[in-house]
């Protein structure tokens, strides 16, 4: 049925019942979103009108549909919570009576209307509890008790309980002063002692319906947030434990018990905790049966309860030394939850809940005084060894056929679960120490040497997983079992990908140990290189070889040829994916770094020859998606190799290499770069507008530059020319980043800096021209441009004294961009802009052009800054404040004049500011020249004033 559309809100709008109903019809059923928005706005204004006190009751009429009744109840809550002072005091009692009556009428539903009316009643109680209706809670208990027949009693109890549930929640969400909130909480808390007996009485009624009991439990949770006395709640908590036997109430009972236990303040009630302990332990039988019946929901719930008690109150229970046996029983119960039968997450989901408890228990034991710590270590040290066994058992892979049936999501959850177990084992090692490694080693030895009882690959893998977990993060260099472990590994028949992968990762975790024990390297390398051609073990094997080459590079000379041959073979055959191929090149870089210079060049050319030949072919091909992918891949291989090939690295036992490198020589990497330079230049001429290719090419030089440092000098002029060509053809951020790297390395090299200066002039001119056509389309270039000139100012500020590079151009380029960048969505661009101006201003004295430009247009900069501060969030205010601090510190007299001029226009930068506030801000900024943190606070306060938030 169509109805007349609601008009735009106005002050003279008539908010009648009929009009409200039409608006609701439009809101719920009109397909036009614009009309819905008009209706929403009109209804909001209707709720705020004085007429709402009257039409809300009409909307609650029994003949109205639930949606209209709900709006009536919501309107009533809005009026009571937000417009209470509009209602004369003599009408408060009448409103209360009407509201209680309406709650009674809707006690049978609809549920959404009843809940909203209860929230409205709760809001009324909070308004009157401290003065005119101090007996609100007892009055409610009387009003909703009684009734004829069990069904009617349940209905009235449901209404009462709904009010009691929402009352503390309304207090928590209401905006109140701290003093009034505390007064209301105290008043409500005093009523808890009279509420508890009634709630227990309702729970114990045999004829009480499930929903009624569920509301009682919800009521307990709600009132616990008021910090009621846990001792007074003991009976209710005991009843909650009893309800765990009722399947339909099990979940709610669990939530109630966990919420009660998790109240941290309940540590004050040690007696209550001790009474709770036997109740939790009594759940062991129910837990055992649930596990036997494979009832995951029940076992999960009981596990949550045990962990909540142990984790939340571990320290409090440990302090009760006379009751140590009860707590030990709880710990054993949690251990049984950790060792829940079956595989996580397919057969069970509870064991993961327990892992943080073991951290808590360990920390709390070690924080006790010496006497208690000694006592508990005697008790729990053996238990932690049991825990390790349990964790390794839980980390076991299922059988291959079963694992193949798992979903991808289950496999990922299992992987994360093993990571969590690994972290736990690492932490437990801090408690158990080297004895744990010895324990694992002995078990592995028995498994591998006892032929009468062959072990499954899963058991072997789990033990190696334990070793790897510990060795990955803990210093085990003093352990005496590592040589034995490395001796046992070749005895393992890796008939599973998972086992073979863990073997590799275990070896990788021992790389630092191998660096100190090079005699063990031959056997380990033989095993790793044999596995290198297995694509299924790509990640584990390649990462392990990379770690060995990085940590043991100074011991690898005798094995260099074997490693190079194996690596070259897998790279040519392209066995591994792109990422792993990059890792292999990094491994080669580490390896070649340890060889004498005369050997490096030959091996380097031999290694790169196939890739250079492929690049030549690609350079002669027509551009295509496939050739682009191959080009980026090969350039990535080169940059990965050059990122780790550092011939200046020195290690122990490398005196002969160091002596050779002290003589003047051309770095082999430079020789290779000079050979491939024309090839890269040719490729870039074809791909100049392809950001991915240009970025990959720039990375080759950037990685080389970072490693070679000043050895890169022979290539500086050539590279500057190439960057200029690239940037002239198609400006890209990576070219500016590479220029910045050249500035960083060669700022103090007079011989090599002239081509860099010429490049700076060129890219600055091009960028200036580009910004004049709009900087918003190139935020990455803007960011890199700012960073480049910040680098120049830091490393070589005198370059701005030349005629070719005018600091005014940089300022105006940065200034125009700065104005825009404060509106950029990209925070890095704003950060880079602020860094540039902060550094630029610091050269006010030593670069005359900086002072000139600040005198001429510092006002523009300040206006831009003030405009940004007035509308900026806190995340960027610290960056903006550093520019103010730099001006206050380096040119205070200039700032004194220009800041007042900038703030002089009325309404700038905010109409909310008074002249006095502006002057106060000026004085605070000008006064502070020492602490940038104080300036940050001043700017932050000023921003809040501008936005009307202070």
Rosetta blueprint (number, residue, H / E / L):
1 X L
2 X L
3 X L
4 X L
5 X L
6 X L
7 X L
8 X L
9 X L
10 X L
11 X L
12 X L
13 X L
14 X L
15 X L
16 X L
17 X H
18 X H
19 X H
20 X H
21 X H
22 X H
23 X H
24 X H
25 X H
26 X H
27 X H
28 X H
29 X H
30 X L
31 X L
32 X L
33 X H
34 X H
35 X H
36 X H
37 X H
38 X H
39 X H
40 X H
41 X H
42 X H
43 X H
44 X H
45 X H
46 X H
47 X H
48 X H
49 X L
50 X L
51 X L
52 X H
53 X H
54 X H
55 X H
56 X H
57 X H
58 X H
59 X H
60 X L
61 X L
62 X L
63 X L
64 X L
65 X L
66 X H
67 X H
68 X H
69 X H
70 X H
71 X H
72 X H
73 X H
74 X H
75 X H
76 X H
77 X H
78 X H
79 X H
80 X H
81 X H
82 X H
83 X L
84 X H
85 X H
86 X H
87 X L
88 X L
89 X H
90 X H
91 X H
92 X H
93 X H
94 X H
95 X H
96 X H
97 X H
98 X H
99 X H
100 X H
101 X H
102 X H
103 X H
104 X H
105 X H
106 X H
107 X H
108 X H
109 X L
110 X L
111 X H
112 X H
113 X H
114 X H
115 X H
116 X H
117 X H
118 X H
119 X H
120 X H
121 X H
122 X H
123 X H
124 X H
125 X H
126 X H
127 X H
128 X H
129 X L
130 X L
131 X L
132 X L
133 X L
134 X L
135 X L
136 X H
137 X H
138 X H
139 X H
140 X H
141 X H
142 X H
143 X H
144 X L
145 X L
146 X L
147 X L
148 X L
149 X H
150 X H
151 X H
152 X H
153 X H
154 X H
155 X H
156 X H
157 X H
158 X H
159 X H
160 X H
161 X H
162 X H
163 X H
164 X H
165 X H
166 X H
167 X H
168 X H
169 X H
170 X H
171 X H
172 X H
173 X H
174 X L
175 X L
176 X L
177 X L
178 X H
179 X H
180 X H
181 X H
182 X H
183 X H
184 X H
185 X H
186 X H
187 X H
188 X H
189 X H
190 X H
191 X L
192 X H
193 X H
194 X H
195 X H
196 X H
197 X H
198 X H
199 X H
200 X H
201 X H
202 X H
203 X H
204 X H
205 X L
206 X L
207 X L
208 X L
209 X L
210 X H
211 X H
212 X H
213 X H
214 X H
215 X H
216 X H
217 X H
218 X H
219 X H
220 X H
221 X H
222 X H
223 X H
224 X H
225 X L
226 X L
227 X L
228 X L
229 X L
230 X L
231 X L
232 X L
233 X L
234 X H
235 X H
236 X H
237 X H
238 X H
239 X H
240 X H
241 X H
242 X H
243 X H
244 X H
245 X H
246 X L
247 X H
248 X H
249 X H
250 X H
251 X H
252 X H
253 X H
254 X H
255 X H
256 X H
257 X H
258 X H
259 X H
260 X H
261 X H
262 X L
263 X L
264 X H
265 X H
266 X H
267 X H
268 X H
269 X L
270 X H
271 X H
272 X H
273 X H
274 X H
275 X H
276 X H
277 X H
278 X H
279 X H
280 X H
281 X H
282 X L
283 X L
284 X H
285 X H
286 X H
287 X H
288 X H
289 X H
290 X H
291 X H
292 X H
293 X L
294 X L
295 X L
296 X H
297 X H
298 X H
299 X H
300 X H
301 X H
302 X H
303 X H
304 X H
305 X H
306 X H
307 X H
308 X H
309 X H
310 X H
311 X H
312 X H
313 X L
314 X H
315 X H
316 X H
317 X H
318 X H
319 X H
320 X L
321 X H
322 X H
323 X H
324 X H
325 X H
326 X H
327 X H
328 X H
329 X H
330 X H
331 X H
332 X H
333 X H
334 X H
335 X H
336 X H
337 X H
338 X H
339 X L
340 X L
341 X L
342 X L
343 X L
344 X E
345 X L
346 X L
347 X L
348 X E
349 X L
350 X L
351 X H
352 X H
353 X H
354 X H
355 X H
356 X H
357 X H
358 X H
359 X H
360 X H
361 X H
362 X H
363 X H
364 X H
365 X H
366 X H
367 X L
368 X L
369 X L
370 X H
371 X H
372 X H
373 X H
374 X H
375 X H
376 X H
377 X H
378 X H
379 X H
380 X H
381 X H
382 X H
383 X H
384 X H
385 X H
386 X H
387 X H
388 X H
389 X H
390 X H
391 X H
392 X H
393 X H
394 X H
395 X L
396 X L
397 X L
398 X L
399 X L
400 X H
401 X H
402 X H
403 X H
404 X H
405 X H
406 X L
407 X L
408 X H
409 X H
410 X H
411 X H
412 X H
413 X H
414 X H
415 X H
416 X H
417 X H
418 X H
419 X H
420 X H
421 X H
422 X H
423 X H
424 X H
425 X H
426 X H
427 X H
428 X H
429 X H
430 X H
431 X H
432 X H
433 X L
434 X H
435 X H
436 X H
437 X H
438 X H
439 X H
440 X H
441 X H
442 X H
443 X H
444 X H
445 X H
446 X H
447 X H
448 X H
449 X H
450 X L
451 X L
452 X L
453 X L
454 X L
455 X L
456 X L
457 X H
458 X H
459 X H
460 X H
461 X H
462 X H
463 X H
464 X H
465 X H
466 X H
467 X H
468 X H
469 X H
470 X H
471 X H
472 X L
473 X L
474 X L
475 X L
476 X L
477 X L
478 X L
479 X L
480 X L
481 X L
482 X H
483 X H
484 X H
485 X H
486 X H
487 X H
488 X H
489 X H
490 X L
491 X L
492 X L
493 X L
494 X L
495 X L
496 X L
497 X H
498 X H
499 X H
500 X H
501 X H
502 X H
503 X H
504 X H
505 X H
506 X H
507 X H
508 X H
509 X H
510 X L
511 X H
512 X H
513 X H
514 X H
515 X H
516 X H
517 X L
518 X H
519 X H
520 X H
521 X H
522 X H
523 X H
524 X H
525 X H
526 X H
527 X H
528 X H
529 X H
530 X H
531 X H
532 X L
533 X L
534 X L
535 X H
536 X H
537 X H
538 X H
539 X H
540 X H
541 X H
542 X H
543 X H
544 X H
545 X H
546 X H
547 X H
548 X H
549 X H
550 X H
551 X H
552 X L
553 X H
554 X H
555 X H
556 X L
557 X H
558 X H
559 X H
560 X H
561 X H
562 X H
563 X H
564 X H
565 X H
566 X H
567 X H
568 X H
569 X H
570 X H
571 X H
572 X H
573 X H
574 X L
575 X L
576 X L
577 X L
578 X H
579 X H
580 X H
581 X H
582 X H
583 X H
584 X H
585 X H
586 X H
587 X H
588 X H
589 X H
590 X H
591 X H
592 X H
593 X H
594 X L
595 X L
596 X L
597 X H
598 X H
599 X H
600 X H
601 X H
602 X H
603 X H
604 X H
605 X H
606 X H
607 X H
608 X H
609 X H
610 X H
611 X H
612 X H
613 X H
614 X H
615 X H
616 X H
617 X H
618 X H
619 X H
620 X H
621 X L
622 X L
623 X L
624 X L
625 X H
626 X H
627 X H
628 X H
629 X H
630 X H
631 X H
632 X H
633 X H
634 X H
635 X H
636 X H
637 X H
638 X H
639 X H
640 X H
641 X H
642 X H
643 X H
644 X H
645 X L
646 X L
647 X L
648 X L
649 X L
650 X L
651 X L
652 X L
653 X L
654 X L
655 X H
656 X H
657 X H
658 X H
659 X H
660 X H
661 X H
662 X L
663 X L
664 X L
665 X L
666 X L
667 X L
668 X H
669 X H
670 X H
671 X H
672 X H
673 X H
674 X H
675 X H
676 X H
677 X H
678 X H
679 X H
680 X H
681 X H
682 X H
683 X H
684 X H
685 X H
686 X H
687 X H
688 X L
689 X L
690 X L
691 X H
692 X H
693 X H
694 X H
695 X H
696 X H
697 X H
698 X H
699 X H
700 X H
701 X H
702 X H
703 X H
704 X H
705 X H
706 X H
707 X H
708 X H
709 X H
710 X H
711 X H
712 X H
713 X H
714 X H
715 X H
716 X H
717 X H
718 X H
719 X H
720 X H
721 X H
722 X H
723 X H
724 X H
725 X H
726 X H
727 X H
728 X H
729 X H
730 X L
731 X L
732 X L
733 X H
734 X H
735 X H
736 X H
737 X H
738 X H
739 X H
740 X H
741 X H
742 X H
743 X H
744 X H
745 X H
746 X H
747 X L
748 X L
749 X L
750 X H
751 X H
752 X H
753 X H
754 X H
755 X H
756 X H
757 X H
758 X H
759 X H
760 X H
761 X H
762 X H
763 X H
764 X H
765 X H
766 X H
767 X H
768 X H
769 X H
770 X H
771 X H
772 X H
773 X L
774 X L
775 X L
776 X H
777 X H
778 X H
779 X H
780 X H
781 X H
782 X H
783 X H
784 X H
785 X H
786 X H
787 X H
788 X H
789 X H
790 X H
791 X H
792 X H
793 X H
794 X H
795 X H
796 X H
797 X H
798 X H
799 X H
800 X H
801 X H
802 X L
803 X L
804 X L
805 X L
806 X L
807 X H
808 X H
809 X H
810 X H
811 X H
812 X H
813 X H
814 X H
815 X H
816 X H
817 X H
818 X H
819 X H
820 X H
821 X H
822 X L
823 X L
824 X L
825 X L
826 X L
827 X H
828 X H
829 X H
830 X H
831 X H
832 X H
833 X H
834 X H
835 X H
836 X H
837 X H
838 X H
839 X H
840 X H
841 X H
842 X H
843 X L
844 X L
845 X L
846 X L
847 X L
848 X H
849 X H
850 X H
851 X H
852 X H
853 X H
854 X H
855 X H
856 X H
857 X H
858 X H
859 X H
860 X H
861 X H
862 X H
863 X H
864 X H
865 X H
866 X H
867 X H
868 X H
869 X H
870 X H
871 X L
872 X L
873 X L
874 X H
875 X H
876 X H
877 X H
878 X H
879 X H
880 X H
881 X H
882 X H
883 X H
884 X H
885 X H
886 X H
887 X H
888 X H
889 X H
890 X H
891 X L
892 X H
893 X H
894 X H
895 X H
896 X H
897 X H
898 X H
899 X H
900 X H
901 X H
902 X H
903 X H
904 X L
905 X L
906 X L
907 X L
908 X L
909 X L
910 X L
911 X L
912 X L
913 X L
914 X L
915 X H
916 X H
917 X H
918 X H
919 X H
920 X H
921 X H
922 X H
923 X H
924 X H
925 X H
926 X H
927 X H
928 X L
929 X L
930 X L
931 X L
932 X H
933 X H
934 X H
935 X H
936 X H
937 X H
938 X H
939 X H
940 X H
941 X H
942 X H
943 X H
944 X H
945 X H
946 X H
947 X L
948 X L
949 X L
950 X L
